[in-house]
Amino acid sequence: MVDRDILATGTELSELTYSSFWDWFIQFSDIQTLWRNSPTYILAQAAYILGGIATLAHALIRGGRLPYLWLTIVLHGVVVESITYIHPDVDNFWHSQTPIIFLGRRLPLHIILLYPCFIYQASVAAAKLKLPKWSEPFAVGLLTVLIDIPYDIVSVRYIHWTWHDTDPNIEDRHYWVPWTSYFFHATFAAALLFWFHFLREKLCPTEGKWVADKSVLRELWCSLLTAVLGSPTGLIPFILIYHPLHDVYKIHTEIAVFIIVAVFLVLAWTGDRDTSRNVNGTVFKLHWSSLLLMFHLLVHYALFLLMPVLFNPEDEVSTGLKEPIGPCNEYVPLRTIAGITLRKRKYLCSTDYDEKYFDFSCLKRVPSEGSIWYSICGVKFENRAEYVVIIGLIAFVAISVFSNLHLKSYGDAVFDDRTALKANGKSTTKKKRN
């Protein structure tokens, strides 16, 4: 367990050493100290651990390929997070410390479970639309963003993590959230679901889209391939849309996000209007396990709506790994996935930074140059009501969308044998592979 002193407000470290591989791999911290410094962060973690359990329970109860979907999403999340910590060109955020954290104090437990809370929830809801296979991934991408928005907007305001101050890929912000975060969630979720179903259709086809192959090894192999292929495929829209517009033509990132949302929405809606789908005669069916998913969604939106109502961001303190502090005049090259070379500051300049959601006002002095582990302080809302209104609006839209998907679409019958093939007008006489 981490010594409580290292989590104390004002602690500074210029180097973090590990006594063993396991000390680097996993660390346990005092939950009372963390609660005292940042109660909202503990509540957010509890919500995502609850969501991870609820989504896993739903997957195991319903069976078929849903447990493999859950596992694939978790593997995908670990791959994505690990790459961002390793590759300097995308290492641009730092999670605050948590009771259980992995990979050199970088990957909190609840972040691993956040991925199924987003993508599994979106995938199950989208499946109930019975969209064509070419259209469904885009609906999943949009629904993932709809779940992510309140988390992104509220959590960063309560310093649950911090962003790199001068990385040009995240310089365009929306309530201090990089527009590229929404772009990322949409494209990576869509790519993941595409590969999940495409690989199974080719490598282990069965009598239904959600019917598992008899070979566990084949299913696990498909899950591993999906987790690996999801990230590079999700980067394709960045190469084709974001980087040319932002890096070459200097267009604000929100335009790229509007483009991707518009394209995804048109493709999802077009699939929903596709008259060639054979969905006649389908009887609505609600399985009780879907209530687990709906309950977690209610907890999710209620938490991030009530957080700005009941808690003050200026009362929050975060001590841990952050963007290293150093000289203000040192820059390093940043090579984008599109091959364009930009630049960013090598260090956070403590006297000249533009991250208005944190400062050092609760400390006796500003952290020293060379610090990689230090404390930051939350900042008071400029307009608390604005946050309540925007999150309230998003929650209203989201609850309306997900309640319609779960309660007024084709329901849980889509996960029964042969349903998915019927939805696409295909024969169900195809033999299973043994």
N, C-alpha and C positions, 0 to 999 in steps of 0.2 A: 504494500500500500504506500502511496505517495505520502511523504511526511507533510503534516498539516502546515508546517512553516513555509513550504514551497508554494502553497496555495494562498498564503496570507497576502492581503492587499499591500502592494508596494514592493513585493519580492522581485528582484531582477537577476537574471542569469544570462551570461554571454555564451554559455555552452551547456548542452544537456547530454550527460553521459549515461550509459546503461551498463548494469553489472553483468548481464547475460542476455541471451537471445530472448528468453521469456520476459525479461524486464523490458525489453524493447517491444515485444509483440503485444503484451497485454499489461495494463496497469489499473489498479483499483485505487480510488480516491475517496476521501472522507465525505460522505453525502451531507452531513450536517454543515460542514464548512461551505460546501457548494450551495446548499439551500440558503444559508445565511447571506451569501453574496449575490445569488441570482435565483430566486425562487421560481421565476417564470420559466427558466431553462429546465429546471427539474420537472415542472408540470408538462412542458412540451415533450421532454423525453418519456415521461410516463404515458402520454397520449400515443406516442409512436410505438412504444413497447406493447401497449394494449392493442394497437392496430396490427402490429406484427403477429401477435397471438391470434387475433380475430381472423385475419386473412389466412393464416396457416390452418386454423381450425376449420374454416370454410372449405379450404382446399382438401383437407383430409376427409371431411364429412362427405363431400360431393364426389371425391375420388376422380377416376379417369385420368386425364392429363392435367388437371388443375394442380395437384401437388408438384408436378414437374414444372408447371408455369411458375409457381411460387419459388421453387428452388432456382430456376433459371434467372428470375428477376433479382434474387439475392446475389447470385454469382455475378450478374451484370453490374450490380451496384458496387461490389467489391472491386471488380476490374476497373470501373470508371474512377472510383475514388483513389485506388492505388496509383493509376497512371498520373492523376493530377498531382499527387505528392512527389512522384519520381521525376517527372518531366518539368524542367525549369520554365518552359514556355507556357505551361498551363497551371503552374503552381501559384494560384492567385487568391486563395482563401484559407482561413484558419478557423477551425471549430474551437469553441471554448471547451475547457476541460469538463469531463463528466465522470460519474462514479465508476464506469467501466469504459475503457478506451484502448484502442489497438494501434499498431503500426507506429511506434515512436511518438505516442500521445497525439496522433493526428486523426484517427478514425473512431468516433464514438459509436457505441453499440447501437444507439437508436437510429443513427444514420443508415446502418445496414438494414434495419427494419423499415426505414422510411421508404425505401424503394418499392417494396410490395404494398405499402400503404398508398402509394401513388399509382404505380403501374398495374398491380394486381386488381386494385379497386376499379381502375379505368377499364381494364381488359374484360372483367366480368360484366360490368355495366354495358360496355359496347357490344359484347357478344349477344346480349338480349335484343339487340336491334336486328340480328340476322343479316348483317350487311354482306355483300360479296367480299371474297377474300382480298381483292385489290383495294377495297374501300375501307375495310375495318381498321387497319393500322392508323389511318389518319384520324378516325374518331377517337381511338385510344390516345393519340398524341394530344388532341384538344382536351379530352377529359383529364389527362394527367396535368396539364397546365392549370385547369380549373381547380384542381385539388391543391396545386402548389402555390398559387398566388397569395392566399392569406398567410401561409407559412413564410414565404419569402419576405413579404412586406412587413409583417409584425416581428418576426424573429430577429432580423438584422437590427431593427430599431431597439431591441432589448439586448443587443450585443451577444447573441447566441453564437455568432461568428463574425469575422471581419473580412473585408475584401482588400485586395491589393490596391493601393492608392493611385498608382499611375499606369497600370496595365491598360493599354489602348483597347484591348478586347472587351473590357468591362467598364469603360469610361462613361458610356451613355447609360444613365440610371433612371429608374422609375421608383420613387419613394426609396431611394438608395439601393434598389435592386437593379443589377445590370439587366438590360433588355435581353442580352444574350442568355441569361438564365432561363427565360421563358422559351427562347429559341431552342436551347439545349434540351429542355424537358420534352418539348413536342417532337423534335426530330429523333432523339434517342429512344423514346418510348415507342414511336411508330416503327423504327428500324428493328427494335427488339421483337415486337410482335410479328412483324413480317417474317423474320428468320425463324421464329418459334414454329409457326405453322408451315412455312415453305419447306423447311428441312424435314419435318415429320411427314409431310405429304410425299416427299421424294425418297426418304430413307426408311421410314417405318409407317406406311399407310395402313389405316384401319377402316372399319365400317362407319366411322363417325369422326368428325373433327376433334372432339373432346374425348374420344375413346382411346385409352392407352394401349400401346403395343404390348404384347405378351412378354417381350424381351425388355427387362429393366435396363440392361446395358445399352441397348439401342436408344432408349429414351434418354438415358443419362448422357450418352454421346451427343445426341441432338441438343440437349440442354447446354452442354459445355461449348459446343460450336456456336450456338446462339449467343451465349454470353460474350464470346470473343468477337463475333462478327457484328454484334449490335453497335458497338462504339464506332468502328470505322465507317459503317454505313450511315450512322447518324451524323457523321461529319460531312457527308456529301452536300447537303443543303448549305452548310457553312461555306464550302468551297464555291458552290454555284451562285449563291445569293448574298450571304452576309459579307464575306471578305471583299468581293468586287465592289459592292455598294459602299461599304464603310471605309475600306482601306484605299481604294482607287479613286472613287468619286466623292468621298467625304460626306456621305449621306448618313443621317442619324440612324442609329440601330433600331429605333422604334419602327421605322419604315420597313426594315427587313422582317421584323416580327409581324407587322400587319400583313405583309406579303405571305408569310408562311401560314399565318392563321387563315387568311382568305383562301389560299390554295387548299389547305387541309379541310376547311369547312365546305368548300365546293365539292371536293372529292367525296367526303363523307356523306354529304346531302345527296349528291348524285347517286351514290350507291344505295342510299335509303329509298330513292325514288325509282330504282331499277325495276321495271315491270316484269323482267324475265325471271325474277326470283320466284321460286315455287314455295310460297309460305301459306297458301290457303289451307284451311282446316286445322291450323295449329291452335291448340287449346292453351290458354294462359295457365301457367303453373308457378306458384311461389313456394319455394322450399324454405323451411324455417331458418336454415343456415344463412340465407341472405339477410336476415335481420341482424346478424352479427356485423355484416359489412355496413349496413345502414346505421347501426348504432355507433360504429366507429366514426363514420362520416359526420354524424351529429356532434360527437365529442370533438372532432377535429375543428369544425367550423365554429362551434360554441366557444371553444378554448381561445381561438385567435380573435374572436369578436369580443370576448369578455376581458382578455388580457389588457388592451388599451383602456378599458373602462375601470378596471379594478387595481391595476398596478402602474407604478411610475417608473419609466425607463431610467430616470436619474438616480433611482435607488439601487440600480444593478451595477455590479462590479464583476469584471472578468479578469482572472489571472491565469496566464498560461502561455503557450506558444503563439506568437503573433508575427506579423511582418517585421523582419529585423530592422532595428533602428540604426541609422548611420549617416554619413555625409550626404548633404542635399544635392551635391553636384556630380555624383557618380551615376552613370547610366550604363545599361547593358542592352545588347540587341535582343529582339524578340522576333523569332521567325514563325510566321503563321502557317497553318496547314495548307494555305493556298500558295506558299512559297514567297510571300511578301515579307520583307524585313522591316520591322518597326523598332521602337525602343521604349524602354521604361526605366524608371529610377531603380537602382540596385537595392536601395534601402528606403524605409519610411523616413521622411524628413519630419521630425517632431515639431518643427517650427513653421512648416509650410505643407500642410496636407489638406485634402478636401474630402474628408469623411465625417460629415457633421453629426453622425449618430453616436460618436464617442469623442471623449477628450480625456484630459488628465487632471481634472479639477478636484477629484477626491483624493489625490495623492499629495504628499508633501513636496515632491519635486517631479519634474518630467523624467521619464526613464533615460538612462545614459546611452550614449552611442555604443553600439556593439551588443545591445540587449536583444535577445531573441525570445526570452520569457519575461513578461512584465505584466503590469496591471493597466486596464483601461476603465473608464467610467462612462456609464450611460448618460445621455443628454435629454433634457426636458423636451417634451413635445412643443413644437411651435403652435400647433393647432390639434389638440386631442380629438376634437369632434370630427375633424376631417378623416382621421384614421377610422373612427367608429363608423362613419357613414360609408366609406369605401369598402371596408370589410363586411359591413352589414349588407351592402348591395351584392357583393360577390357571394356571400353566404346564401342570400335569397335566390340568386340565379342558380347556384350550385345545387341547393336542396330541391329546387323545382326540377332541374335537369335529372338528377339522380333518382328522385322519387318517380318520375315518369319512366325512366329506364327500368327500374326495378319493379314497379307496380303496374305500369300501363303499356309495357311492350310485350315481347313474346315470352318473357319470364324465364324460369329456370328449366323449362323443357328443352332449351337449346343444349343443355349439357347431358341430355339423355342420349343413348345409343342412336346412331344414324341420323339424328336431327340435323346436324350441320350439313351433311351431304344432301339431304332433302331440300334444305334452304337454298342450295346453289343449283338445284335441279339436276343433281347427279344420281346415278343409280346407286343403290345401297347393296348391290349384290357382290361387290368387290370382296374378295376373300382376304382375310387377315393373314399377315405373314406370321409364320410360326418360328 
